Amino acid sequence: MGLLDRLTRRAAPVAPLVADLRAALSDDRVRVDGAERALMAKDASVFGGGVAGPTCFPTSTEEVQAIMRVAARHDAAVVPRGAGTGLAGGAIPLGAPIVVSTGKMNRILEVDEANGVVWVEPGVINLDLSRHLRPLGYHFAPDPSSQAVCTLGGNVANNSGGPHCLAYGVTDAHVAAVEVVLADGEVVMLGGLEAEPAGYDLRGAFVGGEGTLGIATRIAVRLTRNPPAVRTLLLSFAAVRDAAETVSAIIAAGIVPAALEVMDQRITVAVENFVSAGYPVDAAAVLLAEIEGLDDGVDIDAARIEEIGRANGATDVRRAGSDHERELLWKGRKTAFGAIAQLAPDYYLHDTVVPRSALADVLEQVYEIADRHGVVVMNVFHAGDGNLHPLLLFDAREDGTLERVHAAGAEILRASLAAGGVLSGEHGVGVEKQRFMDELFTDADLDHQNRLRRAFDPACRANPGKVLPMGHSCADIQALRSVPTEVWG
Ligand SMILES: Cc1cc2nc3c(=O)[nH]c(=O)nc-3n(C[C@H](O)[C@H](O)[C@H](O)COP(=O)(O)OP(=O)(O)OC[C@H]3O[C@@H](n4cnc5c(N)ncnc54)[C@H](O)[C@@H]3O)c2cc1C
């Protein structure tokens, strides 16, 4: 069957599809009303074009399996969805697919201390998991700034990171096993609780797969012990370059802090107006450094960081003197994106990675590129990982603004690639960076990635039109975008 036939077939009237989904779940958990579908059409990114089909709210692996089987029978596409906080458009439904929301699969199933894992359903919210584990002395280490709302399923699919991933690693390092429902309805367990699970590391392939390899229905994530001692430092600088160079110098000295976050003056001013976190508003940049470990060790590392900071131009170094002060400093960092709502109604939060040694140079280019496009940029980022997050502010109601923002974003991306970086540190590729994939990968690389995707999902029904660029098979389903909206029900 040709591609065109397949596309046409998927766009056929859908009432029988909805009826089958309702028979598999229940009427109230298969929604086709306009409001629900409008909500599901977007995520937190600046990308549009989404058209949701029927939205399903399964409560178990068996129900996800039933949805996948109905989808296979009707040759319909399926998009998994967590909280919709993704910034690369990964959860945007292209061509009116079935949306599978994991919102009702939100149980923490079993804390298995012997194996050092906790089993969760994919809809569990990141912060809820750490709160649940706290009395037992553990937490889930990846802590995206969206952790109060984003889900473990979304974290796994995007291989998400967070400020505290510098020492502990991003999500991939914390997933021992994941139960997946494949596009044909088969249930597989990838990875395992053994130290060295047998066979190829398909778990590793699935983590970061952005929903294109199947739907995660149960996840065993590693328990991370709460550290006995924590020290938090705030270093101020008269130049962003000094802050960036301090980051490289700290790592070069053999210290691996739990977190090394840089914020420029524009963002600290916005944060201070928003939550009064105690940041200096006259510094060109601040570096928030956190060290975790045993009491004596953290004091030694804190002293060395202070020394390195001063040697690299720190004008002030402050240590959080209490839990309250520490929490405030982190509150400022984690609410930074909310803080900028005072300044502009819209923002595009970019995400690229550069070698740490190139941070200072690429940052200078970021400011220059944004200025040249007439766009206000702020920088708040996971500096220890070389993970840049230029935040481009705009007002979408002004004609031509979004185009300028995208043009600046593309140049920032290319500057990062030219410095030896990669497309994304944590937000994923989704629809955002698809068109840049062939600037990082060769045709042969992309072909192999497409083959891997097809090994999981030969018919390309799981989250079609994402990650791989046009011309690389599964991505051609992107043409579904142009299919007109159906009347459902
Ligand atoms: C203010 C703000 C701050 C952020 N800060 C960070 C940060 O510090 N670090 C970071 O890494 N990200 C950050 N993000 C991005 C986002 O929160 C993460 O990517 C998060 O992991 C997405 O989770 P979600 O539940 O919202 O997933 P969604 O947006 O719903 O989906 C994301 C992707 O996962 C897929 N997916 C969802 N559930 C499943 C499943 N069960 N099985 C298979 N695929 C699935 C979707 O199809 C989609 O491709 C931030 C976002 C915002 C809005």
The ligand as a Gaussian input file, in Angstrom:
#p B3LYP/6-31G(d) Opt

LIG

0 1
 C        8.543000      25.818000      32.952000
 C        9.177000      24.561000      32.385000
 C       10.415000      24.151000      32.879000
 C       11.002000      22.995000      32.370000
 N       12.201000      22.602000      32.892000
 C       12.782000      21.475000      32.432000
 C       14.043000      21.038000      32.969000
 O       14.630000      21.643000      33.877000
 N       14.575000      19.905000      32.459000
 C       13.952000      19.195000      31.471000
 O       14.487000      18.172000      31.051000
 N       12.765000      19.589000      30.952000
 C       12.162000      20.690000      31.403000
 N       10.958000      21.085000      30.881000
 C       10.334000      20.302000      29.804000
 C        9.323000      19.219000      30.266000
 O        8.759000      19.552000      31.505000
 C        9.967000      17.830000      30.310000
 O       10.338000      17.429000      29.002000
 C        9.044000      16.750000      30.915000
 O        9.757000      15.552000      31.109000
 C        7.809000      16.474000      30.081000
 O        6.921000      15.694000      30.864000
 P        5.351000      15.678000      30.556000
 O        4.727000      14.727000      31.495000
 O        4.809000      17.047000      30.568000
 O        5.367000      15.071000      29.083000
 P        4.566000      15.546000      27.782000
 O        4.904000      16.939000      27.427000
 O        3.145000      15.201000      27.930000
 O        5.229000      14.566000      26.705000
 C        6.578000      14.679000      26.382000
 C        6.948000      13.529000      25.438000
 O        6.851000      12.299000      26.138000
 C        5.998000      11.397000      25.454000
 N        5.356000      10.597000      26.502000
 C        4.636000      11.054000      27.562000
 N        4.264000      10.009000      28.329000
 C        4.740000       8.890000      27.735000
 C        4.671000       7.497000      28.043000
 N        4.025000       7.040000      29.123000
 N        5.277000       6.624000      27.212000
 C        5.941000       7.061000      26.097000
 N        6.029000       8.355000      25.769000
 C        5.445000       9.257000      26.581000
 C        5.081000      12.287000      24.635000
 O        4.561000      11.616000      23.502000
 C        6.031000      13.405000      24.237000
 O        6.792000      13.027000      23.122000
 C       10.345000      22.235000      31.364000
 C        9.098000      22.651000      30.899000
 C        8.518000      23.797000      31.397000
 C        7.170000      24.205000      30.873000

